[in-house]
Amino acid sequence: MRTNDAQMLVLSALADGPLHGYAVNTAIERMTGARLGRGSLSSALARLRGKGLIEDLDGEGRRRPLRLTPAGQEALKGEIESLAYVTGRIFETVVPDKIGYQDRLAATGLAHAYKQAVLDALAIQPGHVVLDLGCGQGTDLSMLARAAAPAGRVLGIDSDPQMTCRALARITGVPQTGVLLADVHALPLPACSADRVRTDRLLQHVADVPRVLAEARQVLRPGGRLVMAEPDWDSLAVDYPDPDIARAYTRHVADRIVCNAIVGRQLARLAEQAGFAVTSVVPVTSVFRDAHAADQVLGLQRNTERAVAAGYLTRRQADGWLDHLAQQPFFAAVTLYVVTAET
């Protein structure tokens, strides 16, 4: 018996207590977004009665309530445990360490695509001084250094000591490249000292976006260029039969998980308010067709559990959501914006 079987849907609908036939189909519609056909529902009820998994209570006609028998409760429990095993094999339940997560994300084809768009927009020339604000573990410092070689200089800046240590190790032997432990809200650099500044998914996490943009403008020389790549998490779309549940998941991510979740759409306005001239806004949409690959980036199960705790989803909605994502054809998409601004 699979999750999408009519019999399993009936058992799930009766999990919280007795319901009559019409109410069973209403509960199924809430779980899946669609009602069972009359024939499918009648057949499922007859088969479950024959197996001794459901029983009728006192009542008349179609208004007679149905409930799970002890055998039905055990069957449902076993199916849920089986599905949890399958789901657990697909979705991560433990939060990965920050460095591991960033390395994993950087290795994806989706990351390569937008990072190349950022590099193209930077248009780094040999001899340029390039700042990578929020450089993390230094994944891209060597790439930036190659573009600025042989006479240019690249400086990665991050406020996380663990990240900067890893970044320093990664640039060993890379000439004209360094790493600085500092707060991007207060850059300890001279004014007009850089030709290019890059931020890659940094501004979604900072405490004060306008302040960081002001710092970037101060350290850029006249004619310098800032290129920012930031997602708009409110654009996250996941295919699910009940769009309200999918929207609730996205709303939770935008409301509770990411500090500045919609900064992608705000970048052009905020950059102009900081005194930049915005010359380009390029949307890059990441599309996921594999649930496991999407989970590596989106943390589907972890964030679903948090959505339940925060009241955005019920336990039943979350279980149905995860089971569907794990077993049905998967689709999700989110848009990131690459914005180019000049002094």
MARLUM-259070 format. One record per residue (C-alpha): residue number from 0; x, y, z. Coordinates in nm, 2 decimals, padded with zeros to 4 digits, m for minus. Each point is the difference from the previous one (the first is absolute). Layout:
ATOM/k/px/py/pz
ATOM/NUM/X/Y/Z
...
This chain:
ATOM/k/px/py/pz
ATOM/0/00.00/00.00/00.00
ATOM/1/00.15/00.33/m00.11
ATOM/2/m00.06/00.35/00.13
ATOM/3/m00.20/00.10/m00.31
ATOM/4/m00.23/m00.31/00.02
ATOM/5/m00.37/00.09/00.07
ATOM/6/00.00/m00.24/00.29
ATOM/7/00.30/00.17/00.17
ATOM/8/m00.16/00.34/m00.05
ATOM/9/m00.32/m00.13/00.18
ATOM/10/00.20/m00.14/00.29
ATOM/11/00.19/00.33/00.03
ATOM/12/m00.32/00.20/m00.01
ATOM/13/m00.14/m00.22/00.29
ATOM/14/00.32/00.03/00.21
ATOM/15/m00.15/00.28/00.22
ATOM/16/m00.33/m00.17/00.07
ATOM/17/m00.33/m00.11/m00.16
ATOM/18/m00.14/00.17/m00.31
ATOM/19/m00.29/m00.07/m00.23
ATOM/20/00.06/m00.07/m00.37
ATOM/21/m00.03/00.36/m00.12
ATOM/22/00.23/00.13/00.27
ATOM/23/00.26/m00.26/m00.09
ATOM/24/00.02/00.14/m00.35
ATOM/25/00.01/00.35/00.13
ATOM/26/00.30/m00.10/00.23
ATOM/27/00.17/m00.16/m00.30
ATOM/28/m00.05/00.32/m00.20
ATOM/29/00.17/00.20/00.27
ATOM/30/00.30/m00.24/00.00
ATOM/31/00.05/m00.04/m00.37
ATOM/32/m00.18/00.29/m00.17
ATOM/33/m00.25/m00.24/m00.18
ATOM/34/m00.29/m00.22/00.09
ATOM/35/m00.03/m00.37/m00.08
ATOM/36/m00.25/m00.09/m00.27
ATOM/37/m00.32/m00.16/00.13
ATOM/38/00.10/m00.34/m00.13
ATOM/39/00.35/00.02/00.14
ATOM/40/m00.13/00.10/00.34
ATOM/41/m00.27/m00.27/00.01
ATOM/42/00.25/m00.27/m00.11
ATOM/43/00.26/00.11/00.26
ATOM/44/m00.26/m00.01/00.28
ATOM/45/m00.12/m00.34/m00.11
ATOM/46/00.36/m00.14/m00.01
ATOM/47/00.09/00.15/00.34
ATOM/48/m00.32/m00.15/00.15
ATOM/49/00.09/m00.34/m00.15
ATOM/50/00.35/00.02/00.15
ATOM/51/m00.14/00.09/00.34
ATOM/52/00.19/00.33/00.00
ATOM/53/m00.31/00.23/00.04
ATOM/54/m00.34/m00.05/00.15
ATOM/55/m00.34/00.17/00.00
ATOM/56/m00.15/00.17/00.30
ATOM/57/m00.37/00.05/00.07
ATOM/58/m00.17/00.22/m00.25
ATOM/59/m00.21/00.00/m00.31
ATOM/60/00.11/m00.03/m00.37
ATOM/61/00.29/00.21/m00.11
ATOM/62/m00.01/00.20/00.32
ATOM/63/00.11/m00.30/00.20
ATOM/64/00.35/00.07/00.15
ATOM/65/00.30/m00.20/m00.08
ATOM/66/00.30/m00.06/00.23
ATOM/67/00.33/m00.19/m00.01
ATOM/68/00.01/m00.34/00.17
ATOM/69/00.30/m00.09/00.21
ATOM/70/00.13/m00.19/m00.31
ATOM/71/m00.05/00.31/m00.20
ATOM/72/00.19/00.21/00.25
ATOM/73/00.29/m00.24/m00.02
ATOM/74/m00.01/m00.01/m00.38
ATOM/75/00.01/00.38/m00.01
ATOM/76/00.28/00.01/00.25
ATOM/77/00.21/m00.25/m00.20
ATOM/78/m00.06/00.20/m00.32
ATOM/79/00.10/00.33/00.16
ATOM/80/00.32/m00.16/00.15
ATOM/81/00.08/m00.14/m00.35
ATOM/82/m00.05/00.33/m00.16
ATOM/83/00.21/00.17/00.27
ATOM/84/00.28/m00.24/m00.09
ATOM/85/m00.02/00.09/m00.37
ATOM/86/m00.03/00.37/00.07
ATOM/87/00.30/m00.02/00.25
ATOM/88/00.21/m00.15/m00.27
ATOM/89/m00.07/00.29/m00.24
ATOM/90/m00.01/00.30/00.24
ATOM/91/00.27/00.11/00.24
ATOM/92/m00.11/00.02/00.37
ATOM/93/00.33/00.14/00.14
ATOM/94/00.10/00.36/m00.07
ATOM/95/00.33/m00.01/m00.20
ATOM/96/00.30/00.20/00.13
ATOM/97/00.03/00.34/m00.17
ATOM/98/00.31/m00.07/m00.19
ATOM/99/m00.12/m00.34/m00.13
ATOM/100/m00.33/00.16/m00.11
ATOM/101/00.18/00.28/m00.19
ATOM/102/00.24/m00.24/m00.17
ATOM/103/m00.29/m00.22/m00.10
ATOM/104/m00.20/00.29/m00.14
ATOM/105/00.30/00.14/m00.19
ATOM/106/00.06/m00.33/m00.17
ATOM/107/m00.35/m00.01/m00.16
ATOM/108/m00.06/00.09/m00.36
ATOM/109/m00.26/00.26/00.11
ATOM/110/00.27/00.18/00.20
ATOM/111/00.24/m00.01/m00.29
ATOM/112/m00.25/00.17/m00.22
ATOM/113/m00.07/00.30/00.21
ATOM/114/00.36/00.04/00.12
ATOM/115/00.11/00.02/m00.36
ATOM/116/m00.26/00.27/m00.06
ATOM/117/00.15/00.19/00.30
ATOM/118/00.35/m00.04/m00.13
ATOM/119/m00.11/00.13/m00.35
ATOM/120/m00.17/00.30/00.16
ATOM/121/00.31/00.09/00.21
ATOM/122/00.21/00.02/m00.32
ATOM/123/00.32/m00.02/00.21
ATOM/124/00.30/00.13/m00.18
ATOM/125/00.37/m00.09/00.06
ATOM/126/00.12/00.23/00.28
ATOM/127/m00.34/00.06/00.17
ATOM/128/m00.04/m00.01/00.37
ATOM/129/m00.29/m00.23/00.08
ATOM/130/m00.19/m00.04/00.33
ATOM/131/m00.21/m00.31/00.06
ATOM/132/m00.23/00.10/00.29
ATOM/133/m00.12/m00.30/00.20
ATOM/134/00.25/m00.22/m00.17
ATOM/135/m00.08/m00.29/00.23
ATOM/136/00.24/m00.29/m00.04
ATOM/137/00.16/00.16/m00.30
ATOM/138/m00.15/m00.22/m00.27
ATOM/139/00.02/00.27/m00.27
ATOM/140/00.32/00.19/00.10
ATOM/141/00.22/m00.19/m00.24
ATOM/142/m00.24/00.07/m00.29
ATOM/143/00.00/00.37/00.08
ATOM/144/00.38/00.00/00.03
ATOM/145/00.04/m00.16/m00.34
ATOM/146/m00.21/00.28/m00.16
ATOM/147/00.20/00.27/00.17
ATOM/148/00.34/m00.15/m00.06
ATOM/149/00.29/00.07/m00.03
ATOM/150/00.01/00.34/00.16
ATOM/151/m00.34/00.01/00.18
ATOM/152/m00.09/m00.08/00.35
ATOM/153/m00.30/m00.19/00.15
ATOM/154/m00.10/00.03/00.36
ATOM/155/m00.27/m00.22/00.16
ATOM/156/m00.18/00.14/00.31
ATOM/157/m00.21/m00.19/00.24
ATOM/158/m00.10/00.03/00.37
ATOM/159/00.01/m00.37/00.08
ATOM/160/00.34/m00.12/00.13
ATOM/161/m00.06/m00.36/m00.10
ATOM/162/m00.09/00.11/m00.36
ATOM/163/00.30/00.23/m00.03
ATOM/164/00.24/m00.27/00.13
ATOM/165/m00.13/m00.24/m00.27
ATOM/166/00.03/00.28/m00.26
ATOM/167/00.36/00.07/00.09
ATOM/168/00.08/m00.37/m00.04
ATOM/169/m00.16/m00.01/m00.34
ATOM/170/00.20/00.30/m00.14
ATOM/171/00.33/m00.14/00.10
ATOM/172/00.23/00.05/m00.29
ATOM/173/m00.24/00.24/m00.18
ATOM/174/00.19/00.32/m00.07
ATOM/175/m00.15/00.34/00.08
ATOM/176/m00.28/m00.14/00.20
ATOM/177/m00.09/00.04/00.37
ATOM/178/m00.27/m00.04/00.26
ATOM/179/m00.11/00.25/00.26
ATOM/180/m00.21/m00.08/00.32
ATOM/181/m00.23/00.31/00.01
ATOM/182/m00.36/00.12/00.02
ATOM/183/m00.14/00.10/m00.34
ATOM/184/m00.20/00.26/00.18
ATOM/185/00.32/00.18/00.09
ATOM/186/00.27/m00.07/m00.25
ATOM/187/00.35/00.08/00.13
ATOM/188/00.12/00.11/m00.34
ATOM/189/00.09/00.34/m00.15
ATOM/190/m00.25/00.19/m00.21
ATOM/191/00.03/m00.04/m00.37
ATOM/192/00.23/m00.30/00.03
ATOM/193/m00.18/m00.26/m00.21
ATOM/194/m00.11/m00.04/m00.37
ATOM/195/m00.25/m00.28/00.05
ATOM/196/m00.21/m00.13/00.28
ATOM/197/m00.20/m00.32/00.00
ATOM/198/m00.27/m00.14/00.23
ATOM/199/m00.12/m00.35/m00.05
ATOM/200/m00.31/m00.09/00.21
ATOM/201/00.13/00.22/00.28
ATOM/202/m00.26/00.27/00.03
ATOM/203/m00.28/m00.24/00.08
ATOM/204/00.17/m00.06/00.33
ATOM/205/00.14/00.34/00.12
ATOM/206/m00.15/00.21/00.27
ATOM/207/m00.01/00.33/m00.20
ATOM/208/00.00/m00.02/m00.38
ATOM/209/00.02/00.38/m00.06
ATOM/210/00.30/00.02/00.23
ATOM/211/00.19/m00.27/m00.19
ATOM/212/m00.08/00.17/m00.33
ATOM/213/00.12/00.33/00.13
ATOM/214/00.33/m00.17/00.11
ATOM/215/00.04/m00.15/m00.35
ATOM/216/m00.05/00.34/m00.16
ATOM/217/00.25/00.16/00.23
ATOM/218/00.28/m00.24/m00.09
ATOM/219/m00.06/00.00/m00.37
ATOM/220/00.18/00.24/m00.23
ATOM/221/m00.19/00.24/m00.23
ATOM/222/m00.11/m00.22/m00.29
ATOM/223/00.02/m00.31/00.22
ATOM/224/m00.25/m00.28/m00.02
ATOM/225/m00.20/m00.20/00.26
ATOM/226/m00.16/m00.33/m00.11
ATOM/227/m00.25/m00.17/00.23
ATOM/228/m00.17/m00.34/m00.02
ATOM/229/m00.29/m00.05/00.23
ATOM/230/m00.31/m00.23/00.00
ATOM/231/m00.36/00.10/00.05
ATOM/232/m00.12/m00.28/00.22
ATOM/233/m00.36/00.12/m00.03
ATOM/234/00.03/m00.12/m00.36
ATOM/235/00.05/m00.36/00.11
ATOM/236/m00.26/m00.22/m00.18
ATOM/237/m00.04/m00.37/00.08
ATOM/238/m00.25/m00.21/m00.20
ATOM/239/m00.25/m00.15/00.23
ATOM/240/m00.37/m00.09/m00.05
ATOM/241/m00.11/00.24/00.27
ATOM/242/00.15/00.34/m00.08
ATOM/243/m00.09/00.15/00.33
ATOM/244/00.23/m00.25/00.18
ATOM/245/00.28/00.07/m00.24
ATOM/246/m00.05/00.38/00.05
ATOM/247/00.00/m00.06/00.38
ATOM/248/00.34/m00.17/m00.03
ATOM/249/00.14/00.29/m00.21
ATOM/250/m00.15/00.26/00.24
ATOM/251/00.17/m00.17/00.29
ATOM/252/00.34/00.01/m00.17
ATOM/253/m00.05/00.36/m00.09
ATOM/254/m00.13/00.10/00.34
ATOM/255/00.21/m00.20/00.24
ATOM/256/00.30/m00.17/m00.17
ATOM/257/00.18/00.27/m00.19
ATOM/258/00.07/00.34/00.15
ATOM/259/m00.04/00.21/m00.31
ATOM/260/m00.20/m00.25/m00.21
ATOM/261/m00.12/00.24/m00.28
ATOM/262/00.32/00.20/m00.03
ATOM/263/00.04/m00.13/m00.36
ATOM/264/m00.29/00.21/m00.12
ATOM/265/00.11/00.30/00.21
ATOM/266/00.36/00.02/m00.12
ATOM/267/m00.05/00.25/m00.28
ATOM/268/m00.19/00.24/00.22
ATOM/269/00.24/m00.03/00.29
ATOM/270/00.31/00.04/m00.21
ATOM/271/m00.14/00.32/m00.16
ATOM/272/m00.09/00.13/00.35
ATOM/273/00.36/m00.06/00.09
ATOM/274/00.12/00.22/m00.28
ATOM/275/00.08/m00.26/m00.27
ATOM/276/m00.12/00.00/m00.36
ATOM/277/m00.16/m00.34/m00.07
ATOM/278/00.10/m00.11/m00.35
ATOM/279/m00.13/m00.36/m00.01
ATOM/280/m00.25/m00.23/00.17
ATOM/281/00.02/m00.36/m00.11
ATOM/282/m00.24/m00.27/00.14
ATOM/283/00.15/m00.35/00.03
ATOM/284/m00.27/m00.27/00.07
ATOM/285/00.12/m00.32/00.16
ATOM/286/m00.22/m00.30/m00.09
ATOM/287/00.01/m00.32/00.20
ATOM/288/m00.15/m00.32/m00.15
ATOM/289/00.15/m00.24/00.26
ATOM/290/m00.12/00.00/00.36
ATOM/291/00.33/m00.11/00.15
ATOM/292/00.20/00.26/m00.19
ATOM/293/m00.25/00.27/00.10
ATOM/294/00.03/m00.11/00.36
ATOM/295/00.37/00.05/m00.01
ATOM/296/m00.07/00.37/m00.06
ATOM/297/m00.34/00.06/00.15
ATOM/298/00.00/m00.22/00.31
ATOM/299/m00.35/m00.11/m00.07
ATOM/300/m00.06/m00.23/00.30
ATOM/301/00.18/00.22/00.25
ATOM/302/m00.19/00.31/m00.10
ATOM/303/m00.33/m00.19/m00.02
ATOM/304/00.05/m00.11/00.37
ATOM/305/00.07/00.36/00.09
ATOM/306/m00.31/00.11/m00.19
ATOM/307/m00.21/m00.24/00.21
ATOM/308/00.16/00.13/00.33
ATOM/309/m00.08/00.36/m00.11
ATOM/310/m00.36/m00.08/m00.09
ATOM/311/00.02/00.05/m00.38
ATOM/312/m00.08/m00.37/m00.06
ATOM/313/m00.18/m00.26/00.20
ATOM/314/00.16/m00.33/00.07
ATOM/315/m00.23/m00.18/m00.25
ATOM/316/00.06/00.26/m00.27
ATOM/317/00.38/m00.03/00.05
ATOM/318/00.00/m00.38/m00.02
ATOM/319/m00.21/00.00/m00.32
ATOM/320/00.22/00.27/m00.15
ATOM/321/00.33/m00.19/00.07
ATOM/322/m00.14/m00.33/m00.11
ATOM/323/m00.12/00.15/m00.33
ATOM/324/00.33/00.18/m00.06
ATOM/325/00.19/m00.32/00.07
ATOM/326/m00.20/m00.22/m00.23
ATOM/327/m00.16/00.20/m00.28
ATOM/328/00.17/00.18/m00.29
ATOM/329/00.17/00.30/00.15
ATOM/330/00.02/00.36/m00.11
ATOM/331/00.11/00.31/00.19
ATOM/332/00.15/00.34/m00.12
ATOM/333/00.14/00.31/00.16
ATOM/334/00.13/00.32/m00.16
ATOM/335/00.32/00.17/00.08
ATOM/336/00.09/00.35/m00.13
ATOM/337/00.34/00.11/m00.12
ATOM/338/00.01/00.38/00.04
ATOM/339/00.28/00.22/m00.14
ATOM/340/00.05/00.35/00.15
ATOM/341/00.27/00.26/m00.07
ATOM/342/00.13/00.30/00.18
